[in-house]
Amino acid sequence: MLSILDTFAQQQPSAKPFHNRLAPGLQQSIRSHNAVRVQVKDKAQFLLWLSENNIQSNVQHTKSDRIVTLSNVSEKTLQQLANSPHVTYIDKPNRQAREEIELRDADFSINTIYASLGAFPQLNGQQMAVSIKEGAFDPNDLDLKGRAISPEIFGDEFSIHATTMATIIAGAGNTGPKGKGIAPYARLGFSDFAELFPDQSQDLLSKNIHLQNHSYGVGVENYYGLESAAYDRETYHNPTLLHVFSSGNSGDKADETGNYAHITGFANLTGQFKNSKNTLSVGAVEADGQVGVLSSRGPAYDGRVKPELVAHGKGGTSEAAAVVSGVALLAQQAYKEKYNALPPAALIKAVLINSADDAGKPQVDFETGFGNTDALGAIQTIEQARFFQAEVAHAAENLHLITVPAGTQLLKATLVWHDTEGNPEAASALINDLDLELINVATGQTWKPWVLSSYPHPDSLALPAKRRTDRLNNVEQITLELPAAGSYQLKVRGYNLPAGRQSYSLAFEFSSGIAWVYPVKGLSLQAGANNRIRWQGAGTEPARLEYKLSGSNEWQLLADNLPVDAQHYDWKTPDIITQAELRLTSNSNTATSGPFILSKQLKLNVGYNCDDQIMLHWPELLNVKEYQLWQVGSTHPELLTTTADTLIILSRNETQALPEYVSVAPVIAGVAAQSSGAIAFSQLGVACYVKRFMPEQFVAKQAALQLELSSLYKVASLTLERISGNNYEAIQTIAPVTQLNYSLLDSSPALGKNLYRVKITTTEGKAFYSHTEEILFTNDSFVQIYPNPVPAGQPFYIAIAADVAVVQLYDALGKLVYASEEFGMVKEIPTNKLRNGLYIIRIKTENGTVLSGRVLVL
């Protein structure tokens, strides 16, 4: 019986509950709600109806001429609203949006981003822009600075989550390799997710923003409400604007209402707005391509495919959405540069979906959608013009001719159209319906799209896709394995178009053989470490993986009989600094990486930071004859200088405009390898030669101090000096200086306070001085009381040689006014309960020694 029901699942979605004007969150019981959003036919007539029916709820107007927010809504009022002839839908009010979990650990090799940047280096986000809708990212973050749009609106509080999303999409790489995003030259705008309705599209477009990232949710909501309809309306009327949503991190949960209520592990998108038709929802996969347990699944409320895509997101779907937004931005730029116009968002969506690598169950499923995002494939689709854009009339057909080359392993085509907004009351959101069909011109054989069962049972929702007519989705995809070479037609039919005509985008690709993904030419792998290398390919055909090092013509075996569909291999690279190449060979194909670099990430150190000079140094790498020093410019890294040494001295009179942050990269075979992380001169605690100078104890029976130098460069001697009156007395001199760490000792300090500094003398005769440190030298009979006198209300301190002691205070009449057991060689004594006057202090230590002193409280 289940299979019979499943056959009709798409055409016969489950019936909605009785109050179909109410959002599912309001349908379980008609009870009191603090506020609701109400969509009306005519606002003026509705307000008049409220007055005539003596409804006392507070009315708040919105930007929409058909939506109002009502607060203080009673149970009776909710029933009246549901039955009003002026009301078309009642939805939840604005909810508290929450950032989806994030863990900044992006790996751009997984979604072929490095491969796309290597193949198309001109695509870097230049003259493009993206909006980050959530909390405000930090516009002064080192990787984002100088590129924020209207930073004056950001306020004073910044979100770490939003800053991470912005960095994944468009980080400049100023802080180092991990700070470089997918489109590092793009500009970034901010929009507050306190309002869940879409932004005014014209506000975004006026700032050249045609892409908005949404990495947040509001809890599981599986229905098509006013927000969903608003996003579809905005995108339908502004066709170049693409919205990318995280699917959510509630993949192990179930909705409580709607068609898929209580089905754990399905239909758990975190926000009704993610049920919109013209947007993209993105799930998350781990590094091995498996879907994360918490990644939210589809279907949408009416059985549509959600999420449409997945991408790598170790910390959740927030990162995955940001990855797809970055790739979409590059795709927009590729189209703009090729055609001197902005692409329709439906085309970018079609290109991203069509190029995605199959993941999860074959073809399409409710966990991974149409697959794992493939940046290289998406850009190649645009660069090779493998798409059609057209318009079809109701009941009419368009035929698009394609030629399938010999040796093609997979033909794939995806149809996407932006549909007008749906009716929240309807069982299905789709309004304008197109049909896609593939036809072999020579034989007349036809193929339909892949369609999933949407019947509300976990077994049905987990069934593999079948070829049949789609009546739910505004995305349709056909694949054909091992197609015969020759001519094919992609037929697009206007099945049901109330609007009369419908524009659409249609992308296609031919996959064959294997293709290298990571590393690619110019990239760096860590020498002497485990590195995951990647390629693309299908099937279990065995392949041979080899590498060769620069200067050698001999390929060395890494693995034999490696299945092509493994698509990755963990390689412990040789511990050598050089160029290398990788090669994967199967019976039918060979793919090579191009020359990449085996290197080690350098650690840049500050040797000293003196008034007139800064010395930087880093470890020497074998076989490296040149290093590049980079500075942070106004927005991006800029080359400062090149040197053959592992040490460089920057004179301040030559570097007044030098930004505070610098990094270093080795140059190997003429190519700059991975740089160090950027460091700031002033934030590392390194002064002029002295990295650390401090007493072993502040109160002590011996004056011992620890010194750590930051560099031995040209250091001839060091001297511990004690301040004596207005003079400095040399206590201990060390020459030559052969190590960075020293213990220094004054064998005859004075009782009480002693002040010390260290003098560094260079081989050039220059002297540099540390800061001053203080030691209270004491013995068993010595007491130091300070400050003395002490203002009333402020504490004073007693320094003695004993750690534990009982402290007693007596006033001028001999009355005990304070007693306490105190710990530490410096005892803090409060005065807030003491009157002004002179007090006698009696101190008894653990060993029975009795000490005394006086303090004057003013």
N, C-alpha and C positions, 0 to 999 in steps of 0.2 A: 504493500500500500504506500509506503514511504516513497518508493521510486516513481509511482504514478503522480503523487502530489508534487514531487520534485520536478517533474517534467513541466508542470504549469507554474512553478514557483515564481518565475519572473513576471508572468502575466497576472498572477493572482496573489499579490502581497496580502499579508494579514490585515484584517479589518481594524480600523482605529476605534478607540473607545468612544462612548456616546458623546461626550462634550468635545467635539472636534474643533471647536473654536478656542479651546484651552490648550496651552502647551502641556506636554506630558507631565512636567513637574507640578502642574496644578490639577491634573486629572484624577489622581488616585482618590482624592476626597475633596469635596468643595468646602474648604475650611478657610479660616481667616488668614490673609497674607498681608504683610506690611505694605507692599507696593507691587504693582503690575504695569506692564507696558500694554497699551491698547492700540491696535490698528483700526482705524475707522474709515468709513466711506467719505464722509465730509466732516471736517473738524468743527465748523460752525454749527452744523445741525446736531452733532454729538454733544457739544457743550450746552446747547439749548435743551436737549433731551435730559442731560444731567440735572439741569435746573428744574425742569418740569416734574421730574421724578424725585426731587428733593434729596438727591445723592450728595452727601457732604464731603466726599473724598477730596483731598487736595489735588489740584491739577498742575502738572509741570509740563510746559511745552518743550518740544524737541526740534531739531533742525528739519525733521521731516514734516511735511504739511498734512500727513495722515496718521502720525503716531504721537500719542501723549502718554505721559507717565502719571499714574494715579497712586497716591499713598493713602494710608489709613483706610484700607479696603476691608470691609467686613464680609462675613460669610454671605449675608443677604445681598450685599452689593455685588459680590462676585457672581452670584446667580443672576442678578439683574443684568449685569454686563454681558454674560454669556447668552442671554436671550434678547439682547437689544438688537433692533433692526439696523442700527447704525454701526455696529461692531462687526468686524470681519475676523479678528483674531486677538487673543489675549495671551501675552507671553510673560516670561519671568522678567523682573527688573534687571538693571545692571548688576552683575555679580563681581565679586572680588577675584581678579585675575591673579594667577600664581605662576611664577617662572617655573618651567619644567626643570628637573634636576640637571645640573651640568657638572662635568668633570673635564677640565681642559686637557685633552689628550688626543688631539686630532691626528689622523694618519692619512695624508693626501695621496698615498700610493694606492689605497684601496679603491677609490672611485676614479682612478686614472687621471687625476688632476695633474700630477707631475708630468705624465706623458703628454697631456694636452698643452701644458705650458711649454714643454720642450719642443713640441711640433709647431706650436703657434705662439712664439714668444712675444709677438706684437699685441696679443690680447692680454691686457693687464688691468682692465677697468678704467683706463684713461677716458675722461669725458663722460663717464657713466656715474650713476648715483643709485643708492639703495637706502630705504628707510628701515630703521629698527624699531618696531612697535613693541614696547614693554616698558621697563624702567629706563631711565636715562643712562646711556653709556658715558664714560668719562672722556670728554672731548680733548682733555689734556694728556690722556694716556700716551706714552711715548710712541706706540705703534699706530695711533690714530690722530695725533696732533696735526693741526693745520688743515684738516680735511672735513671738519664737521660743518654741516649746513645750519646756519642760524644758531650758533652755540649759545647765544644770549637767552634762549628759551629753555635751556637745560636745567636751570636751578642749581642748587648747591649740593644735592645729594645724588650720588652716582651708584649704579648697580654693577656689581662685579659680574653678574650673569650677563647683563646686556653688553658690557665691555668685552667679555669673552666672545659673544656672538658676533659683535662687530669686528673683532680681531680675526675670527675664522673667515669671515666673508672678505675683509679688506684690510687686514693688518699690513703695515708697511715693512715689517721685519727689522725695525730699528733696534729692538731689544735682542735680536738674534734670530736664528732660523725658526724657532717655535712661534715667534711673533709675526711671521709672514703669512698673510691670508691668501685667498684664491685670486682676488682681484685687487692687488695692493695699491692701485692708483685711483680707485673709485672714491667718490665723496659719499659722506654718510649723513643721513638725517635721523631725527628722533621724533617719535610719536608716543604719547602716553597711553598705556593700555588700561588706564582707569575707565575709559569709555570703550565698551566692547563693540559698538557699532563701527563700521568702517569710517576712515577719515574721508573728508571731502576730496574726491579724486582730483579735482582741479587744483586744490592746494598742493597735492603731490606733484602733479604734472607740471605745474608752474615752476617747480624747483628741479625739473628734469629728472624726477624720480618716477620710474616705471616698474619698480619692484619693491615689495615690502615683505620683510621677514617677521613672522609671528611665532616666537618660541615660548608659548605660555598656554595655560589651560585654566579651566574653572571647575574641574570635576567632570565625571562621565555624564554626557548629555547626548542621547541618540535620537534627535528629532530635527526637523527642518522648521526653524522659527523665523522670527522677524530679522534677526541678525544674519542668518543664512541667506534669506531673500535679499537683504540689503547688499551683501557682498556680491551676489549674482547680478543684481541690478547695476551696481557701480561698474563691475567689470564688463557687463554687456554693453553699457553706454560709453565706456572708456576702454576700448579693446586692446590698447597696448599695455595696460596695467596688470601685472601678475602678482598675486598674493600667495606666499608659501607659508604653510602652517606646519608645526610639529604635530604629529598625530596624538601624542600624549604618552605619559608613562604610567598608564593604568591597564596594561595588557592582561593582568591577572584578575581583573575585576569584571563585574557584570552591571548593566544598567538595571534600574529598578522599575522602569516603565517602558512603554512602547512595544513595538513588534518583537524585539529581541530581549525582553525582560528576563532576568535571571539566567541567561545563557553565559556562563563564565568563560572568559577568553575570547569573546566576540563582541562586536558592536560597542566598543568602549572608548571611542574618541572623546577627548576631554574638552568639549565645547560644541554647542549646536552650530556655531559659525563654521566649524570644520566639516559639516555636512553639506556645505555649499557646493555647487556644481562646477563653477568656473575657476576654482582655486586649486592649489596642489596641497595635499596632506602627505607628510613624509614620516615613515617609521624608521627605526634604527636597527642596524645589524652590527654584530661584533666583528673583530678583525678576521675571523674565519668565515664570514658571510652568513652566520646563523643569526636569526632574529633574536633580539634581546627579549628576555622574559617579560619585561615591563613595557615593551613597545606596544602602544595601543593598536588594536585591530579594527577591521571593518566587520560587517558591511555598514554603510550608512543606513539611516532609518528605513529607507525604502528598498534596500538590497543592492544599492550601487557599490561599485568597487571603491574602497577606501582602505588604507592609504593607497595612493596611486604609485608611489615610489618608496624605496628605502635608501639609506646612505649610512656610512659609518658614523656611529655615535656611541662611543664607549660609555659616556656619561648619560646617555638618553637621547630622546628624539629632538631635544633642543639643538644639540650639535648637528644632528643629521639634517634638520631643516636649514641650518645656517650653511652647511655644505652645499645643499641643493640651490640655495639662494646665490651662493658664490658662483656656482656653475652656470646658473641661469643668467647671471650678469655677464659672464663671458660670452654666452650664446647671443645675448642681446647685442653686445659689442661687435661680435663677428658679423651678424646680419647688418648692423648699421654701417660698418666699414665697407661691406661688400655692395650694399644696395642704397646707401646714403639715405636711409629711412629707418625708423624704429619698427621692429617686427610686431605683429599681433601676438598677444600673450598666448592665444590658442596655438600658434605655430611653435612658440618656445615650449609650451606644454607637450605638444605632439612630438617634438624633437627629443625632449628629455625622456618621455615615456618610451618612444620607439627605440631609442639607443640603449636603454637600460638592459643590463645583463640579467637573464632569467635567474631568479633566486626562489628558494622555497619550493612549493609544488610547481610542476610544469606549467608554463604559459602565464597564468595569473592566479592569484589567491588573495584571501582577505588578510594575510599577514604581511606579505611583501609587495602587494599590488602587482604592477607589471615588471618589477625587478629592481636591481641595484643600480643606482645612478652611474653612468659611464660618461665622464666629461669629454674624453677624447672622441667617443662615438658621436656625441651631440654636436661638437664643434665641426667634426668632419661632415656630418649631415648638412650643415649650413654651408660650409665652404665648398662642398661638392654639389650643392643645389639639389639634394635628393628630397625634394618636397614639392607639393602643389598647394596653391591657394586659389580658391574659387568660390563660387556661389551657385546654389542650385534652387530651382523652384519646386513648389509643391507638386508631387507626383511625377517630376521630371528626373532624368538621370544624366550624370556626367561620367564620361569614360576617360581615364588617364592611362596612357600607354607607358609601360616600363619594359626594359630589356634586361633579362636575367643572364648574367655571364656564365660561361661554363665553369664548373668547379665550385659553384655556390653551395654552401652547406645549409644556409638558412636564409630564407626570404621573410622579411617582416615589414608590415605596414600598419600605421596607426592613424586613425581619423579622430580629430578633436574639433568640437565647435563650442562656442560660447552661447549658452542658452539664456533666454530671458528668465527673470526670477520666477520661481515656482510659487504655488499657493500653499501656505503652511497648513491649510485644512486638508489638502489632497493626500491621497495614499502614495502618490509618486510625484517627485519634484520635476520630472522631465516635461517640457512643454513642446519644443520643436524636436522632432525625431528624424534622424537620418539613418540610412543603412549602408554598410560597406560590404562589398563582395569582391573576391579575387577570381579572375577568369583567365584560363590558359587559352590564348587566342587560337592556337593550333588545334587543340582537342575539344575546346568548349567546356572542359571540366571547371567546376566552380568550387569555391571554399568560402565559408561564412566565418564570422568572428568567433573568438573564444568567449564563452559566457559561463558564469558561475551560478550555481543554485543559490537562491536567496531565501529558500524555505527556512523558517525559524526553528531549526533543530540542529544541534551541534554536528550530528552525522552528515546532514545535508550541506551545511556550511563548509565542511571539510572535504567535500567531494571535489575531484579534479574538474577542471573546466571542460566544457563540451562545445562543439561547433554548432551554433544556432543563431537565430535572429535575436538581436538585443533590443529590448523595449524599455530599458531603465537608464542606461548610461549615455552620457554625451562624450564618451571615449570608447572607441571600438578598435580592436586589434586582431589582425590575421597573421599567422605565421605558417610557413610551409618548409618542412625539412627536405633537403636534397631535391630542390626543384629542378626540373629539366630546363636546360638553357633555352632561351627564346623569348618571344613576346608574350606579355601578360597585360591584362587590363585591370585597373582598380576602379570599380564602379561605385559611385556615390549616388544614392537615390534619396530624394526628398519624400520620405514616407508620409509624414504628417507634419505640415508646417502651417500652423494657424497664422503666422506672420506673412505667409505667401512665399518668402524666399529666406534662405539661410546661408550665411558665409561659413566656410570651414577651412581647416588646414589638414594636410595629409602628408605624413613623412614616411619614408621607406628606406630600407638598407639591405645590403647583401653581405652576409658574413661568410668568410671562407678561411680555412687554415688557422694559423696561430699568429698572434701579434704580441710584440714585447711591450710591457707596461712599466716595469720598474726594476732596476734603475734605467734611466735613459741618458743620452749624451749630456755631459756636463754636470750631472748630479754627483753627490758624494755618498759613499757608504763608509761606515766605521770599520777601519782596519782592525783585524784581530778580534772581531766581535761577531755575534750572531746577527744576521740581517735577513729579513724576509724579502725575497725577490718574487716578482709577479709577472704573469703573462695572461693573455686571453686565448681561449681555445675550447672547443667542445669535443666530446667523445673520449673513449678510453684508449685510443691509439697510443702505443708506447712511444716515448720520445727520449732523446739523449741530451742531457744538460752538461755543458762544458764552459770553461773559462780560459782566458789567456791574459797574461800580463804584458805590459808595455815592453817592447824590445824583443819579444819572443813571438815566433810564428807557430808555436806548439799549443794546441788546445788540450787542456787537462780536464779529465772526466770528473764531474761532480756526482752525477746520478745517471743510471741507465734504466731502461724500461719504466720510465716515469710517465704515468698517465697524463695525457694532455689536459684533461678536465680537472686535474688537481689545482692548476692555475697558480700555485705558489710553491716555494721551496725555501727552507730555512738554511742559510749558508753561513758557516763559520769562515769568514774571510781570512786570507793570509795577513799576518801582522807585518805589512810592508806598505810604505807610502809610494803609490805609483798610480798609473792609469791601468785600466783593465777593460775587458769586454766579456760579455756572456753570449752564449749561443744555445738555442733549443732546436733540435732537429728531429722531425718525425719522418715517416715514410713519404709523406706528401708535401712537407713544408719545412721551411727553416726561418727562424726569427732571430735577429741579433739585437743586442742592446745599444750598440754604438759605444764609443769610448766614454767611460765614467771614471770617477776618482775613488781610490781607496785612501782614506786619510783619517786623521784623528782630530776631534774638535779641540782647539787650543784653549787654554785658560789664560786670559790676560790679567796681569798683575800690575799694581802700582808699586814701583820701587821706592820712590819718595815723591812727596808733594811739597816742594819748597816755594818760597816766595817768588823766586825768579825762574825756577825750572820744575818740570814734571818728568819723572823717568818711568817709562813703562817697559815691561819685559814679559816674555812668554817662553815656554819650553821649545827647544830645538827639535824639529822633525827631520829624521834622516832622509836624505835625497831631496830636501827642499832647499832651494837656493834663493827664494824670494818670498816676501810676505807683504801683504797689503794692510795698511791701517785705515780704518773707516771711521768717519765721524757722523753724527746724526745731524742732518741738515734741517731745513725748515719743515720738511715733511718726510723725507726718505734718507736712507744712508747715502753718504757722499764719500768718494775716495779722498783721503787726507794725504797719504804719501805711500811710497813703496820703499822697502829696505831689504838688504840682504842679511842684516843682523837680526838677533832676537831681542834686541834692546834698542830703545829709542828715547832721546831726550828732547822734550819740547820746551822751548824758551817762551816764557809768558809774554814777553814783548813782541813775539812773533805770532802769538796765538790768542790775541785779545778776543777775536770773534769765534774762537774754537768752542763748539758746544761741549757741554760737560761730559757727554757720553761718547765712548769710542769702543771699537772692536777690532779684532785682527783676524786675518784669513791667510792660510798658506796658498801659494801659487804653485800649481802642479801642471806641468806640460802646458804652461801658458794660460791655465784656467784657474780662477779663484775657487778654492774648495770651500766647504762649509766654514762659516765664520764662528768665532767665539761669541759668547753672550756679551752684550754691551755692558760696560762698567762706567761708573761715575767716579771722578777723582775724589770728590769731597764726601762721598757717602760710604767709604770703605774704612774709615777710621785710621787712615794712613797719613801721618804728618810728614815733616821733613826728616826722613830716615827712621823715625821712631814710630813703630806700629803699636807698641804697648809699653807703658811705663807705670808701675803701680807698686805700692808697698805690699809685702806679704801679709801684714796686719797693720791696721791703723793705730791701735794701741798695743805696744809690744815691749818686751824686755830686751829686744835687740832691733837695731834699725836695718832691716833687710828689704831690698827692693828687687822686683823682677823687671828685666828689660828685654823687649823683643824688637829687633831691627827689621825693617822692611827690605833692606838691601845692603850688600857689602860693597857696592860699586864705589870705588875710589875712597873707601873709608880707611883712614890711617890709624886713628886712635879714638877711644871714648873715655870720658872722665866723669865720675860721679862727683858732683859738687854740692856742698851744704852752704846755705845762706847764713852768714855771720854778720849781723848788723847790716851795713850797706855793701858788704863784700861777699864774694863767693870763694869758698875754701875747697881746694881739691882734696877729695877724700880717697879716691881710688882711681887709678888709670890703667887701662888695658891697651896694649899695643904689641904685636899687630892684632887686628880684629879679624878673627877667622870663622866666627859662627854668628848666627842670628840671635841666639838666646843667651842671656847672661843673668846670673844672680849677683847682685851688688850688695856690699855690706859696709856699714859705718861702725867701726869697732869702738868708737868713743863719742857717742852722741850726748848731747846735753839733756838733763831731765826736762820733761815737758815737750813743747812743740819744737819740731825740727823740720825745716823745709829743704827739699832736694830738687836738683835738676841734673840732666845728663848733657854733656857737651860732646858733640860729634865733630871731629876734625878730619878734613879730607886730605888727600895727597896733594891737592892744590893749595892747601893752607887755609881753606875756608872753614869757618866754624858755624855749626848749627846747634840749636838748643831745643831740648824737650820742654814740655810744660812742667810746672812745679807740682810736686807731691809732698804731702804732709804726713809725718809720723809723730805720734805722742809716745815718747820714750818714758818708760816708767820702771819702778822696781817695787818690791813688796811694801815699802813704806811711803810711796809717792801717791799723791792724789791731785788730779787736775780737774778743776771745776770751771765750766764755761757755758754760756757767757756769764760774767759776773762783774757788775750787777746784771740782773735779768728783769725785763719788763714783766709786770704782773700779767698772768694769762698765758705767757709763753713758757715752754719747758726750758730747763737747763740740763746740762749733762755732766756726769761724773765719770772720769776715766781712771781706772785702776788696773792693776795687773791681774786681779782675780776675775774669773768669769761669773761666779755666783756670789752674791753678798746681800745682807739685810741692810737697808738704808733707812735711817730714822732722822726726822727733822724736829728740832725743839725751838720754840720761840724764845723771846728775850726773858720771859718769866720762868723758863725751864719746863714748859708744858709740851708734851709730845703731841705734835699736830699731823705727823705723817709717818707711816711705817710700811715697808713693802720689801718683799724678796725680789731682787732684780737680777736679770741674766744678761750676759755679754760683758765684754770689757768696757763698753761705753753704756752707762745707765742713763735712761731718759727719765727725768723727774718732772711731773706736772706742777704748775703753780696756780692753776685756776681757782683753787680753794684756799689759797694762802693770802693773808693780809700783807700790806706793805710793811717792810721791816727787815731786821737782821735775824737770820736763823743759823743755829748750830747744826752741823751735819755729823752724824755718827754712823760709821760704816763698819760692819763686822763680816769678815770673809769666812769662807768654808773652813779654813784651817785655824780659825779663832783669832786671827789678827784684827785688831781694832784700829781704825783710822778715823781722822776727824778733819773738819774744815768748816768754812763759813760761806754763806751766800746772802746777798742783799737783794730783796725783792722790791722793785720800785713801783 
